Amino acid sequence: MSREQLDYIAASAHDYFSVQNRAREQALPLCRAIIQNSGNAIRAIHRQDPDTARRLLDANRSLNDQLLAAVAGSDEMRQGGFIHDAQKEYAEACITFALIQGVALPEANGIGVSLPAYLNGLGETVGELRRFILDSLRRGDASRCETLLETMDDIYGVLMGMDYPDMVTHGLRRNSDAARGLIERTRGDLTNALRQDALEQRLAEFEKRIC
């Protein structure tokens, strides 16, 4: 092997790694911002502040567009775990907003995320729906709880239908297993709360009759 060949190999490697590193350095702060906005949007949703949540999700749409542009020339970075994690959090926030606000569910292409990120975000939404149901019960409002529990069941059904290796789905099976546990606990909590409400109503009616 000649020195010229080695120099060519080294120059090609430098070019390759420079592209990867540049994409990584541009992508990381965008991923951090997307994750932060997503968490704040979910908190705003639970505080019943949809305007703030919508503003943060709109900001994420722009950040995600910038992210996709930053890694457009790097196949490795596009498949990186930190990209998946950021898009998963973004998808979770968008789906949570849609389900709790009762608007159309966004699709993966519509918000610009990969299908594995979208489905993992969908799975994480089960935990947010559980939180919303428990908060509603504490407020004494069970009006949407059974419908949302059915939605949690439907999500689990979708996740369980994705019988593919973890390498393809980015660990969706673990997400599915966690969702199943959350659903069963929520079903128990909701059943107990509804029974308690029914008992209190019967007691109140009985007291009225004997007064």
C-alpha positions as CSV (number, residue, x, y, z in Angstrom):
1,M,0.0,0.0,0.0
2,S,1.4,3.4,-1.0
3,R,1.6,6.5,1.1
4,E,-0.8,8.2,-1.3
5,Q,-3.4,5.5,-0.7
6,L,-3.1,6.0,3.1
7,D,-3.3,9.7,2.7
8,Y,-6.5,9.3,0.7
9,I,-8.0,6.9,3.3
10,A,-7.1,9.4,6.1
11,A,-8.6,12.4,4.2
12,S,-11.8,10.4,3.4
13,A,-12.1,9.4,7.1
14,H,-11.6,13.1,8.2
15,D,-14.3,14.2,5.8
16,Y,-16.7,11.5,7.0
17,F,-16.2,12.2,10.7
18,S,-16.3,15.9,10.2
19,V,-19.8,15.6,8.7
20,Q,-20.9,13.3,11.6
21,N,-19.5,15.5,14.3
22,R,-20.9,18.7,12.8
23,A,-24.4,17.1,12.6
24,R,-24.1,15.9,16.2
25,E,-23.1,19.3,17.5
26,Q,-25.9,21.0,15.8
27,A,-28.5,18.3,16.8
28,L,-27.7,18.0,20.5
29,P,-28.9,21.5,21.6
30,L,-32.0,21.1,19.4
31,C,-32.8,17.8,21.1
32,R,-32.4,19.2,24.5
33,A,-34.7,22.1,23.7
34,I,-37.3,19.8,22.2
35,I,-37.3,17.6,25.3
36,Q,-37.6,20.6,27.6
37,N,-40.5,22.1,25.6
38,S,-42.2,18.7,25.6
39,G,-42.0,18.3,29.3
40,N,-43.3,21.9,29.9
41,A,-46.1,21.3,27.4
42,I,-47.3,18.2,29.2
43,R,-47.2,20.1,32.5
44,A,-49.2,22.9,30.9
45,I,-51.8,20.3,29.7
46,H,-52.2,19.0,33.2
47,R,-52.5,22.5,34.6
48,Q,-55.4,23.0,32.1
49,D,-53.4,25.6,30.2
50,P,-53.8,24.5,26.6
51,D,-52.7,27.9,25.1
52,T,-49.2,27.5,26.7
53,A,-49.1,23.9,25.7
54,R,-50.0,24.7,22.1
55,R,-47.3,27.5,22.0
56,L,-44.6,25.1,23.2
57,L,-45.7,22.4,20.7
58,D,-45.6,25.0,17.9
59,A,-42.0,25.9,19.0
60,N,-41.2,22.2,18.9
61,R,-42.4,21.8,15.3
62,S,-39.9,24.5,14.3
63,L,-37.1,22.9,16.4
64,N,-37.8,19.5,14.9
65,D,-37.6,20.9,11.4
66,Q,-34.2,22.4,12.3
67,L,-33.1,19.0,13.7
68,L,-34.1,17.1,10.6
69,A,-32.2,19.6,8.5
70,A,-29.1,19.4,10.8
71,V,-28.8,15.6,10.4
72,A,-30.0,15.4,6.7
73,G,-26.5,14.5,5.6
74,S,-25.7,12.0,8.3
75,D,-27.4,8.6,8.2
76,E,-25.8,7.7,11.5
77,M,-27.0,10.7,13.4
78,R,-30.5,10.3,12.0
79,Q,-30.6,6.8,13.6
80,G,-29.0,8.1,16.8
81,G,-30.6,7.4,20.2
82,F,-30.7,11.0,21.2
83,I,-32.7,11.9,18.0
84,H,-35.2,9.1,18.9
85,D,-35.5,10.3,22.5
86,A,-36.2,13.9,21.5
87,Q,-38.8,12.9,18.9
88,K,-40.4,10.4,21.3
89,E,-40.9,13.2,23.9
90,Y,-42.3,15.5,21.2
91,A,-44.7,12.8,20.0
92,E,-45.8,12.1,23.5
93,A,-46.6,15.7,24.1
94,C,-48.5,16.1,20.9
95,I,-50.5,12.9,21.4
96,T,-51.3,13.8,25.1
97,F,-52.5,17.3,24.0
98,A,-54.8,15.8,21.4
99,L,-56.3,13.1,23.6
100,I,-56.9,15.4,26.6
101,Q,-58.2,18.3,24.5
102,G,-60.4,16.0,22.4
103,V,-58.9,17.0,19.0
104,A,-57.7,15.0,16.1
105,L,-54.8,12.7,16.8
106,P,-51.6,13.7,15.0
107,E,-49.8,11.2,12.8
108,A,-46.1,10.6,12.7
109,N,-45.6,12.2,9.3
110,G,-47.7,15.2,10.3
111,I,-45.3,16.1,13.2
112,G,-42.2,15.0,11.4
113,V,-41.1,12.1,13.6
114,S,-40.1,8.5,12.9
115,L,-42.6,5.7,13.5
116,P,-40.6,4.1,16.3
117,A,-40.4,7.5,18.1
118,Y,-44.1,8.0,17.5
119,L,-45.2,4.6,18.8
120,N,-43.0,4.9,21.8
121,G,-44.4,8.3,22.5
122,L,-47.9,6.8,22.1
123,G,-47.0,4.2,24.7
124,E,-45.7,6.9,27.1
125,T,-49.0,8.7,26.7
126,V,-50.7,6.0,28.7
127,G,-48.9,7.3,31.8
128,E,-50.1,10.8,31.2
129,L,-53.7,9.6,30.7
130,R,-53.5,7.8,34.0
131,R,-52.3,11.0,35.7
132,F,-55.2,13.0,34.1
133,I,-57.7,10.4,35.3
134,L,-56.4,10.4,38.9
135,D,-56.4,14.3,38.9
136,S,-60.0,14.3,37.6
137,L,-61.0,11.8,40.3
138,R,-59.5,14.0,43.0
139,R,-61.5,17.0,41.6
140,G,-64.6,14.8,41.8
141,D,-65.0,14.7,38.0
142,A,-65.3,11.2,36.6
143,S,-67.1,12.3,33.4
144,R,-64.3,11.4,31.0
145,C,-62.4,8.8,33.0
146,E,-64.0,5.6,31.5
147,T,-63.6,6.9,28.0
148,L,-59.9,7.7,28.6
149,L,-59.4,4.3,30.2
150,E,-60.8,2.7,27.0
151,T,-58.4,4.8,25.0
152,M,-55.5,3.5,27.1
153,D,-56.7,0.0,26.3
154,D,-56.8,0.8,22.6
155,I,-53.3,2.2,22.7
156,Y,-52.1,-1.0,24.4
157,G,-53.7,-3.1,21.7
158,V,-51.9,-1.1,19.0
159,L,-48.5,-1.5,20.8
160,M,-49.0,-5.2,21.3
161,G,-49.6,-5.7,17.6
162,M,-46.1,-4.5,16.8
163,D,-44.4,-7.8,17.2
164,Y,-41.0,-6.9,15.8
165,P,-37.4,-7.0,17.3
166,D,-36.4,-4.2,19.7
167,M,-33.7,-3.1,17.3
168,V,-36.4,-2.2,14.9
169,T,-38.9,-0.7,17.4
170,H,-36.4,1.0,19.8
171,G,-37.6,-1.0,22.8
172,L,-41.3,-0.8,22.2
173,R,-42.0,-4.1,24.0
174,R,-40.8,-2.7,27.3
175,N,-43.0,0.3,26.7
176,S,-45.9,-2.0,26.1
177,D,-45.3,-4.0,29.3
178,A,-45.2,-0.8,31.3
179,A,-48.4,0.4,29.7
180,R,-50.2,-2.8,30.7
181,G,-49.3,-2.3,34.3
182,L,-50.4,1.3,34.3
183,I,-53.7,0.4,32.7
184,E,-54.5,-2.3,35.3
185,R,-53.7,0.0,38.2
186,T,-55.8,2.7,36.7
187,R,-58.7,0.3,36.1
188,G,-58.6,-0.6,39.8
189,D,-58.4,3.0,41.0
190,L,-61.2,4.1,38.8
191,T,-63.4,1.1,39.8
192,N,-62.9,1.9,43.5
193,A,-63.6,5.6,43.0
194,L,-66.8,4.9,41.0
195,R,-68.0,2.4,43.6
196,Q,-67.3,4.9,46.4
197,D,-69.3,7.5,44.5
198,A,-72.2,5.2,44.0
199,L,-72.2,4.2,47.7
200,E,-72.2,7.9,48.7
201,Q,-75.1,8.6,46.4
202,R,-77.1,5.8,47.8
203,L,-76.4,6.9,51.4
204,A,-77.4,10.5,50.5
205,E,-80.7,9.2,49.0
206,F,-81.3,7.1,52.1
207,E,-80.8,10.0,54.4
208,K,-83.2,12.1,52.4
209,R,-85.9,9.4,52.7
210,I,-85.6,9.1,56.5
211,C,-85.5,12.8,57.2
